[in-house]
Amino acid sequence: MRTELENRLAALAAAGETIPYGTLARELGLSMAELTATLEALMEIDAARGHPFRAVVLRQRLSADLLPAPGFFQKAAALGADISDPAAYTADLRRRLSSVK
């Protein structure tokens, strides 16, 4: 499950695309709780490695600004990120993530 999720996140990042959480959960056959728990675990791995959070390619379904859900920012802050400007933080992470090979 985690490898499939990681591959899908990498493909989205490489294409510069975002996807709603629910859409990704359905694609992978996961409950939202399973998706959330796995994304949080990946964020912890990314933080430990000094990498941009791969979960940043996800967005709220009805979000006009294409931002991730509030839980993403809460977890990022708990891991030491400065999320004082969520839109700028998201844009920076997505830019950095798209350049990671």
C-alpha positions as CSV (number, residue, x, y, z in Angstrom):
1,M,0.0,0.0,0.0
2,R,2.7,2.5,1.0
3,T,4.8,1.9,-2.1
4,E,1.7,2.3,-4.4
5,L,1.0,5.6,-2.6
6,E,4.6,6.8,-2.9
7,N,4.6,6.0,-6.6
8,R,1.4,7.9,-7.2
9,L,2.6,10.9,-5.2
10,A,5.9,10.9,-7.2
11,A,4.0,10.8,-10.5
12,L,1.8,13.7,-9.4
13,A,4.8,15.7,-8.3
14,A,6.6,15.0,-11.6
15,A,3.6,16.1,-13.6
16,G,3.1,19.2,-11.4
17,E,-0.5,18.0,-10.6
18,T,-2.6,17.9,-7.5
19,I,-5.4,15.5,-6.6
20,P,-8.2,15.6,-3.9
21,Y,-7.6,13.3,-0.9
22,G,-10.9,11.4,-1.5
23,T,-10.0,10.7,-5.2
24,L,-6.6,9.3,-4.3
25,A,-8.1,7.2,-1.5
26,R,-10.6,5.7,-3.9
27,E,-7.9,5.1,-6.6
28,L,-5.8,3.2,-4.1
29,G,-8.7,1.4,-2.3
30,L,-8.0,3.1,1.0
31,S,-10.2,4.5,3.7
32,M,-9.6,8.2,4.5
33,A,-8.2,7.1,7.9
34,E,-5.7,4.7,6.2
35,L,-4.7,7.4,3.7
36,T,-4.3,10.0,6.4
37,A,-2.2,7.7,8.7
38,T,0.1,6.7,5.8
39,L,0.5,10.3,4.6
40,E,1.5,11.4,8.2
41,A,4.0,8.6,8.4
42,L,5.5,9.7,5.0
43,M,5.7,13.3,6.3
44,E,7.7,12.0,9.3
45,I,10.0,10.2,6.9
46,D,10.4,13.2,4.7
47,A,11.1,15.5,7.6
48,A,13.8,13.1,8.9
49,R,15.4,13.1,5.5
50,G,15.1,16.9,5.0
51,H,12.9,16.4,2.0
52,P,9.8,18.3,1.0
53,F,6.6,16.7,2.1
54,R,5.3,14.5,-0.7
55,A,1.7,14.9,0.7
56,V,1.7,18.5,-0.5
57,V,0.4,17.3,-3.9
58,L,-2.9,16.5,-2.3
59,R,-5.7,19.1,-2.0
60,Q,-9.1,19.6,-0.5
61,R,-11.8,18.7,-3.0
62,L,-13.6,22.0,-3.1
63,S,-10.5,24.2,-2.5
64,A,-10.4,27.0,-5.0
65,D,-6.8,27.7,-3.9
66,L,-5.7,24.0,-4.3
67,L,-4.3,23.9,-0.8
68,P,-3.9,20.7,1.2
69,A,-6.3,20.0,4.1
70,P,-5.8,21.7,7.5
71,G,-4.4,18.5,8.9
72,F,-1.5,18.7,6.5
73,F,-0.5,22.1,7.9
74,Q,-1.0,20.9,11.5
75,K,1.4,17.9,10.9
76,A,3.9,20.1,9.1
77,A,3.9,22.6,12.0
78,A,4.3,19.7,14.5
79,L,7.4,18.6,12.4
80,G,8.9,22.1,12.7
81,A,7.7,23.8,9.5
82,D,6.9,27.5,9.4
83,I,3.4,27.5,8.0
84,S,2.6,31.1,8.7
85,D,1.7,31.7,5.0
86,P,0.0,28.5,3.9
87,A,-0.2,29.4,0.2
88,A,3.4,30.4,0.0
89,Y,4.5,27.4,2.0
90,T,2.5,25.1,-0.3
91,A,3.9,26.7,-3.5
92,D,7.4,26.5,-2.2
93,L,7.1,22.8,-1.3
94,R,5.5,21.9,-4.6
95,R,8.2,23.7,-6.5
96,R,10.9,21.9,-4.5
97,L,9.2,18.6,-4.8
98,S,8.9,18.9,-8.6
99,S,12.7,19.3,-8.8
100,V,13.5,16.2,-6.6
101,K,14.5,13.1,-8.6
